[in-house]
């Protein structure tokens, strides 16, 4: 559900940018930069939500991690992707 809300919010922001372009508030290059930023942020947020859900699933399902060995505890976990961290 969180992903759907995130997509809808970004869709509305994109529509706002489109209207801004059509009304002369933005130039085409400004619009392109703004749109790229919005879509990159959307990708980053979707990845964050999906990874968080996977993390919870793995944590709750002991059979999934039956032969795993904990190397580090209580440390910050980050992943760098095409969308950023």
C-alpha positions in Angstrom: 0.0 0.0 0.0 2.9 2.3 0.8 4.3 1.8 -2.7 1.0 2.8 -4.3 0.8 6.0 -2.3 4.3 6.8 -3.2 3.6 6.3 -6.9 0.4 8.4 -6.8 2.2 11.2 -5.0 5.0 11.2 -7.6 2.4 11.0 -10.4 0.7 14.1 -9.1 4.0 16.0 -8.8 4.8 15.0 -12.4 1.4 16.3 -13.6 2.2 19.6 -11.8 5.5 19.8 -13.6 3.8 19.1 -17.0 1.3 21.9 -16.4 4.2 24.1 -15.4 5.9 23.4 -18.7 2.7 24.0 -20.7 2.0 27.3 -18.9 5.6 28.5 -19.4 6.7 28.2 -15.8 9.5 25.8 -16.9 11.7 25.6 -19.9 12.0 22.1 -21.5 15.4 21.6 -20.0 14.2 22.6 -16.5 11.3 20.3 -16.9 13.6 17.4 -17.9 15.8 18.0 -14.9 12.8 18.2 -12.5 11.2 15.1 -14.0 14.5 13.1 -13.7 14.8 14.1 -10.1 11.2 13.1 -9.3 11.6 9.7 -11.0 15.0 9.0 -9.4 13.5 9.8 -6.0 10.6 7.5 -6.8 12.9 4.6 -7.7 14.9 5.2 -4.5 11.8 5.1 -2.4 10.3 2.0 -4.0 13.7 0.2 -3.5 13.7 1.3 0.1 10.2 0.0 0.8 10.8 -3.3 -1.0 14.1 -3.9 0.8 12.5 -3.1 4.1 9.7 -5.6 3.5 12.3 -8.3 2.4 14.3 -7.6 5.5 11.2 -8.1 7.7 10.3 -11.3 5.9 13.8 -12.8 6.3 13.9 -11.8 10.0 10.5 -13.4 10.7 11.1 -16.6 8.7 13.6 -18.7 10.6 13.6 -21.5 8.1 14.8 -19.0 5.4 17.9 -18.2 7.4 18.5 -21.6 9.0 22.2 -22.0 8.1 23.1 -18.3 8.2 25.8 -17.0 10.5 25.6 -13.5 11.9 28.8 -11.6 11.2 27.9 -8.2 12.6 25.2 -7.0 14.9 23.7 -3.6 15.5 25.3 -1.8 12.6 23.8 0.4 10.0 23.1 -1.3 6.7 23.2 0.6 3.5 22.9 -0.3 -0.2 24.0 1.9 -3.0 22.0 1.5 -6.2 21.6 3.4 -9.4 19.1 5.6 -7.7 21.5 6.4 -4.8 21.6 5.3 -1.2 
